[in-house]
Amino acid sequence: MIELGMRPSVPKSGKLLQIVYACVRMRTEYEVKTKNS
């Protein structure tokens, strides 16, 4: 089961990574905006 999750060819894990990355990016941008203003 661990090998399956580590395999990069799995589209589900890739999409999940993209969503997490997008959320983190949006949050960091929001924090930077609030700090600057």
VEXDREN-2710 file (C-alpha; in Angstrom, 1 decimal):
% VEXDREN-2710
k/r/px/py/pz
1/MET/0.0/0.0/0.0
2/ILE/2.9/2.4/0.8
3/GLU/4.5/1.6/-2.6
4/LEU/1.2/2.5/-4.3
5/GLY/1.1/5.9/-2.7
6/MET/4.7/6.6/-3.4
7/ARG/4.3/5.8/-7.1
8/PRO/4.2/9.0/-9.1
9/SER/2.3/7.4/-12.0
10/VAL/-0.8/7.5/-9.8
11/PRO/-3.0/10.4/-11.1
12/LYS/-5.0/10.7/-7.8
13/SER/-1.9/11.5/-5.7
14/GLY/-0.7/14.0/-8.3
15/LYS/-4.0/15.8/-8.3
16/LEU/-4.1/15.9/-4.5
17/LEU/-0.6/17.3/-4.5
18/GLN/-1.7/20.0/-6.9
19/ILE/-4.7/20.9/-4.7
20/VAL/-2.6/21.1/-1.6
21/TYR/0.1/23.2/-3.4
22/ALA/-2.6/25.6/-4.7
23/CYS/-4.1/26.0/-1.2
24/VAL/-0.7/26.6/0.4
25/ARG/0.2/29.1/-2.3
26/MET/-3.1/31.0/-1.9
27/ARG/-2.7/31.1/1.9
28/THR/0.9/32.4/1.6
29/GLU/-0.2/35.1/-0.9
30/TYR/-3.0/36.1/1.5
31/GLU/-0.7/36.3/4.5
32/VAL/1.8/38.4/2.5
33/LYS/-1.0/40.8/1.4
34/THR/-2.3/41.2/5.0
35/LYS/1.3/41.9/6.2
36/ASN/2.0/44.4/3.5
37/SER/-1.2/46.4/4.0
END
